[in-house]
Each structure stands twice: as structure tokens, then as C-alpha cells.
């Protein structure tokens, strides 16, 4: 083919295509208002933001600022289809310090085969075996390990903070002089401590709550009777304080939920498990509250508290294997409890299911015993089994830049 002749003003040393490319690169970079740049960056994942901090000093300063970190955390929690939320599993007995993360977005879309997004290695300060997950909030994970060590950890930034020792525990154990007579009387019997983790938005403060409760023995069972004191850790002050004016009926259970600036626990009015009630602790005022469960929930059933789109949620399983999901659509208003799903007895549930996540669309991510990871769609009553190996711990966290 004969090449085209150069037109007047063009040189064959610079063909038209090359001139076009050069003209593109010689164009001035468009100027975006700062608020537009901030808005775009606020929706990006943490890994991308870490790379963009190297672009220029102004971006480094912006991404590192407290206002940007707080806005990014809010955007992450509202990200479409839970794109920045990860499920974390610890399933290896040989390497308990290695955690595998999976995309919640992929799980909820019913993909039959899921892949590990990333493997997390626990920080050396956390590597205590065994350890438990206290909770996750705004991208921070609270872990409890033996002997009573609590750690705040951001899996994305790989930063962690070991909490100071709660010296009130010594007073409780040895019935010191600085505790009330009620607490001193309770500690004459055996006790246990369970934990919860939450966020006080009004003061931008993360708090760990330790529930001290008595133990009653009824062989072969050990049952927690009531909570007689609370230890509250403040992230801002990096210190603990003891609250010993706990109301009667505040029982300690392993299921808690953070809604409306308060932590919520499942409990019972009379200790006999016949009158369920939800106890709460407002993290700003550190005041107690009580929320009634739906009138329909009576009889013997197992129940867990969860959060669905910011609403308080009850997932209960009855003795016949039926599962129901209730959502409180107006906080602390009994009449607003709404049953959003009812699933008949199924081999998937087998009366041994613990819900990890409930979506607004009615999909439930379940951990069956300590082995299967199953997604159950309440609309068509079908399930997808993702995982069939021993799961030692499982939790969810949403990416954030929050520093510890």
C-alpha cells in the first residue's frame, strides 16, 4: 500500500496519529473543585486510598485528615451491595494466626464458588491462642485473648492497640474496698466476664463494655444469672471505669447489637427464659434501657440479635425448627416490630444455625454448628452451601481508615 502524501503543513516525520497523541498530552489537566475530589476519593476502598496518598502532598494530607476518615467510614457502610464489607474466617488449626477474607457482595449474589480475597495475618501483639472476636464496628475489630487481653485491630491498615488492664477486675475478684456492697456480695460466688464493642458517635469514641456476671451451677449446666457490674473502656481516654448500679434483670448473653448509639443484649425478665426482653446501654450517656420483644414471641425458642440496615433485628428459631426474622422499624416502639420472614423447618437449619448477617432483601448468612457456611434466601427458601470445613471464628467488618 502506498502511504498517503503529507498535506501542506505536515511532515512525514510526525504522522497525524502521533500529532493527536502529542496534542492530548499537551492539553492542560482539568481542574476539579476540592469538594468533587473529596467526594470521589471517599467512595474508594482503603487499599486504593493508600496508593493515592503517594500522588501528592495535598492528597496525603486530605486522606489522612480526621474529617475524611470519618466521612469515608460513613460512605463505606452505605456502599452499594456491601462492596466494602468482608467476611473473615479462621479455619486452620495449623495456622490460627492466618485469617481468610471473602467478599460479602459475592456471597449475597449467590455465587456457587467463592474465592479468598485476601489473607490476613494477625499482628504479633494479637497472636494469643485461643482468641475470641468481641465485635466489629466501623472497620475496627475487638479481640479477646487469654489471659484477658483485649486488642483493637484494623485489618485494612494492619494497625492494632492493646487495651490497658482493667484493674477494677482485681477489686472485684478480691472484693476490694472501692466496690459497692452489692458487687461484694455477688463476688462471693463464681463470676465470669463477657464483652461487647461499640461506637459513641456523639463523642467520636469507641467503647468496650465488660459485663461481670455471677455463675449458678446446675449440674451439668453452668448458667449466668445476672450482671452485677460493668467495666467500660473509652478509646479517647484510654482508660477503664466501673459502673456498679446495674439494674436487676440485666443478664449476660453472647448476642449483642449496636443500634441508635446503644448496645443491646438479649435477656429475660425473671431469669426463667419465659419472658424475653432486650436490655440496652446508651454509649453516650451510659444509661440503661429496656425494649420489649414482639408479643407474638412466646414459648421456647432460641434467639439472636442482629442489625439490618440500621434497624434492631431478632432472628429466632423455635423448637420445631421454624425460623422467624423480626425488625423494629421505629426504635423503641413496640408496635413497630414487623415480621419480615418465616422459614419452615429445614435440613439447612437443623436447629443449630447462628446468623452472621441478615440483608434487607431477606438473605441470611448462616454458620451451621462450627462447620458449614450457608446463604439462605428467605424468599424462595433455598440455600447455597459455601464452606464445609471447621470454622473456629467468623466475623464481618467494613473497610475503614479509622486509626487505633
Order of alpha helices (4+ residues) and beta strands (2+ residues): alpha-alpha-alpha-alpha-alpha-beta-beta-alpha-beta-beta-beta-beta-beta-alpha-alpha-beta-beta-beta-beta-beta-beta-beta-beta-beta-beta-beta-beta-beta-beta-beta-beta-beta
